[in-house]
Amino acid sequence: MRDQRSSSSLSSPGAFGVALGAGVLVAVLLVSLPARAQQDDWTGGFDAEKAKRRSDVTFGVAASGAMAQIQAFPNEGDKIGDSRFEADTGAAAGYNFKLWLGGALADWLTFGIGVGVTSVSGNDLDAGSTAVLFRVETFPLFYQGGVFEDLGIYGDFGAGSMKVKNQDQETVGDSGALSIIGLGVLWEPLQFSKFSAGPFLEYQRLFSLSLDGHAGFLGFRLAFYGGPTPPERGPDLQDYPYHPSVAPVRPGPQPSGPGAQE
């Protein structure tokens, strides 16, 4: 029998995807280095005692609607790429949920390790995944003050698995070991006690030898930051003594003589 291969066969994005994700992450961290880092009296904000928004332990949860397109095959060598065994969700809708635990290294940089769950349905197929994710969040314009203190970009990098099932709950697609790269933007305009909340938008890439997928998430997140304590959060960044535009106060010669102030 003639072996019919899918005209839209899976690409081989593994090395390229990892390199792209790593490159974007490095770029994100570079642009996140706050302005005027060359000053000798400024250390990049890595001082929990002088943090304004974020320090110490952090954890968060995020829930969103999801749109995705998943193309999968059974995780068997003789079936991968064969159009007779292809399962394609087309434009599929569903949800995504994540939670993570980590630390805030500075007001503008946090990291965490967590889990993510995605479920979408389309073309009478259900696709569901679970993954372990390493998360990096950065707020590159934090020292511009105002809304920029709470406007961030982030990356999720991890591994998991996804299965695609038909209406009879038979598995017709299996990712095997699945790689995941997600890049997104977030905004935390709501603050109460040590919690910050707001919307986020993310694009996620999923790939393995037997599965290829793209997903988009739009939702709401809630994050907890262990420090600083609320009384230390000044309403104006200019009140923040660690802001690089505020010149450090150094002791100088004291006035003397008859006209000196006491």
C-alpha positions, 0 to 999 in steps of 0.5 A, a space after each residue: 500500500 502506498 504510504 501517503 505522507 501529509 502535505 503539511 508534515 510537521 516541521 523540525 522546530 526543536 533546536 530552532 525553537 529553543 534557540 529562538 526562545 533563549 535569544 528572546 529571553 536574553 534580549 528581554 533581560 538585557 533591555 530590562 537592565 534599568 537606565 543609568 546602570 553605569 552609576 557607581 552607586 547603583 547596583 541594579 535594584 538587587 536589594 530587598 531592603 530598598 525594593 518598592 514593588 517586588 521582593 522576597 518570595 512570590 507566587 501567582 495564578 493565571 486563568 485565561 481563555 485559549 485559542 489554538 491549532 494542534 496537529 498531531 499523530 500517534 506517537 509511533 514511528 510508522 504513523 508520524 507524518 502519515 496523513 491517514 493518521 493525522 488529527 488536526 483540531 483546526 481553530 480550537 477554543 478552550 482554557 489555560 490555567 497556570 500557577 507558579 512559585 518563585 522569588 523576586 530578585 528585584 523590582 524589575 525581575 522575578 522567576 518561578 517554577 510552576 505547572 500549566 494546564 491547557 484544554 481546547 476543542 475543535 473539529 470534534 477533537 479534544 486536546 489537553 496538555 499538562 506541563 512543568 514550566 520555568 518562568 521569568 518575568 521582567 519589567 524593563 521600564 520600571 524606573 520610568 515610573 507610573 504605569 511602567 512600574 506594572 507593565 511587564 513581559 515574560 517567558 515560559 519555558 518547559 516540557 510536558 505532554 499533550 494528547 488529542 482524543 476523538 468523540 469516543 475518547 480514543 487517543 488519536 494524537 500523542 505528543 510524547 515528550 512535548 517542548 513548550 515556549 511561551 512569550 507574553 505581556 502583562 499589566 498589574 494595575 491593581 494592588 492590594 496588600 501584597 497582591 498585584 493583579 491584572 490582564 495578560 496576553 500570551 503566545 505559546 508554541 508547542 512541538 515534538 516529533 509527533 505534534 505541532 501547535 500554536 496557542 494564544 491566551 488572554 486572561 487575568 492573573 493574581 500575584 503575591 510578592 512577599 515584600 516590601 511591606 505596604 507602608 514602604 510603597 510610596 505613591 511617587 517613584 521620586 519618593 523612592 530613594 533607590 531611584 537612579 535619578 535621585 542623586 545620593 546625599 553625601 556629607 559635605 563640609 559644614 558652614 562655619 563662621 558668624 553667618 553659619 546657620 545653627 
